[in-house]
């Protein structure tokens, strides 16, 4: 009988040891969870209409086209899907304060489906890699890629912009502009996140303008700088 009890005790101890080792192995196989900020939903888009802080009224419906297919809540939103939303803040620059612009997108639609989303315009964009470095003063202080400017040119530098070949003096024989693989922050544009999650862009240098050629970034949370 004593021998039987010892065998049972030995069996129980072996089972517990096996379970403990199995749990340790399982924990060892788990990958660390990245900070939530680095997992923020990020959607690169091009606007389907121009938007100007202080000119485009609050409540104006806006649309953007998705530049890259993106997985959202287990649903793949395909490239060229149309995102719809509205301007939720729009204030022109004045002597009393900076220009302010905020846009929220609420839905995405494509040929065979749709999905609800909730993302905001951020201060990030994907610049164009231009074959020339010419500048056109007629473009005005729109959001444009950072480029060298003459010290004699007093117009504001802002970080992203359309550059049609007809307006940049681009040689027809040069390769077309390509999109950078890394997003960057708009120059002279700050962003703040409100308690409800909304993102507002501000600039004390110029009225913020969005064009239809630049690839802007919409996001559901704070974005970390790209590695």
N, C-alpha and C positions, 0 to 999 in steps of 0.2 A: 504493500500500500504506500509506504514511504517512497519507494522507487517510482510509483505511478505519479505521486504528487510532484516529485522532483522533475519528472519528465514534462508534466503539464506546466510547471513554473518556467522550465527552460524554453518550452514552446511559446509561451506568452511573451517572455523576454525577447526571444528571437523575432516574433511578430512586431513588437514595439520598435525594436531596433531597425527592422526592415522598413517600417512605416516612416520612422524619423529620417532615415537615409533617403527614402524616396521623396519626402517633402523637401529636404535640403537640395536634392538634385533638381526638383521642379522649380524651386526658387532661383536656383542658379541659372536656369534656362530662361527666366523671364527677363525681358529687355526693360531698361529703365524708362519711365514715362517722361517725355519731354515736357518742359513748362508749357502751360496752356497758351501763353503768348506766342510761342513758336508754332503752335498748331492752329493759329487763327486762319479762318477761311480767307483765301486771297484770290481775287478774280481780276485778271488784266483785261481791260476793255477799251474800246474807242467810242467816243460819244457820237450820237447820231444828229446832234445839233450843238451849236455853240452856246456857251453859258457865260454870263458876265456878272460878277458880284455888283449888286446895286441896280442893275438894269433888268436882269431876269428876275421876275417877281417870285416871292415865296408862294408855293403851291403850284408852280408851273410843272407840268408833267414832262419828264425827260426819259430818253431811252439810250441804251448803250449796247454795243455788240461785243460778245465775248470773244477774246482773241485766241484762247486756248481751252480745249475741253477740260472740265474740272469736275471732280467727284464731290457732291454736296449731299450729305445725309443719305449715303448709299445710292444716290441717283447721279448718273453721269450727265452733266449738262454739256451738250456738245459745242464745239467751236461754232461761232456765228449765231448762237442763241441770242435772243433779244431780251435784255434786262430792262425792266420798267420801274420807274419810281418818281420822285418829285424833289424839287428844291425846298429845303426846310429852313434855310437861312440865307439871306442875300442882302448885304449892306455895302454900299460904296465907301471907298476911302474918303475921309474928311479930315479937317484940322483937329477934330475932336477924337478921332479913333481910326483904326485900320479897316481895310476892307474885310468882309467876312462872307464865307460861302460854305454851305453844307448841303450835301445831297444824299438821300437815302434811296436805295433800290429795294423794292418789295417782292418782285416776282421775276421769273425767267420763263420764256416760252420759246419753243422750237418746233420743227415740223411735226414731230410725233409725240409731243408731250409738253408739260409745264411743271414748275415747282415753285413753292413759296421760298423766298430768301429774305434776309435782312442784313444788308451790307451798306457801308458808307464810303463816300469818296475820301481817300487818304492823301497825305502829302507825298506819296511815292508815285513814280512813273518810270517807264522804260524809255530811255532816250534813243534817238536815232543816231546811227554811226554814219555821219555824212562824208561823202567823198570830197567835199570842198569846205572851206571855212569862211565863205562869204557871208555877209550880213545884209539884211534889207531893212532899213529904218522904217519903211512903210508898214512892216508887220506889227509894230507897236509892242508894248510891254506885255505880250501874252506869255503863258507858261512855255518855256523853251529850253532846249538843251544848253548846258553851260558851254560857252564858247568864248574864245579870246575876243576882246573888244579894244578898239583904239582908245587911248586915254582921252582923246578929244570928243569921244561919243558919250554924252551925259545921260542917255536914255537908260532906264532901269534894266538890270540883268534879271531875267527870270528863267526858270528851268526847262521848259519844254514847249514845242511849238510845231505847227505844220511848216514844211519847207517844200512847196511845189517847185519843180524844176524851173518853171517859167519865172519864178520870183527869186531864185537863188543864184542865177547866172550859171547854173550847172551845165557843164559841157555834155552834150548828148552822147559823147563817146565814153563817158565815165560810167562806172557801175552804179546802179541805183542804191539809195540809202538802205541800210539794213538796221533791224531792231537789235539793241543791245540785249545780252543774255541776263544782265543784272539790273535790277531796279535801283534807282537812286532817289534821294529826297529833292523836292523842289527847292530851289534857292530863293531866299528871302520870303519863304512861306512857312509859317508855324502851324501846328495843329494842336487842338485840345479835345479831350474826350469828356463829355458831360456825364452826369450821374446815370442818365438813362441809356448810355452807350453811344449816343450820337457824336459824330466827329465834326468839328468846325475848323475850317482852314482860315487863317488870317494873314494879312500882309500889310505892313505899314509903309511899303515902298510903292505899291501900285494896286489897282483894282484887279483882282484875280480873274483870269479869263481861261476858259477851257475851249479847245478847238476840236475839230473832228478827225485830226490825223494822229495826235499824240496818244500813246497807250497809257492810260491812267490805271491806278490800282484801287479796286474796291476791297474792303475787308470787313469782317465781322468782329475783329478784335485788334489789339495792338500788334504790330509787326516788328520783328527783330531785324536788324541790319543783315543783309545777305552775307553768307560766308564766302 
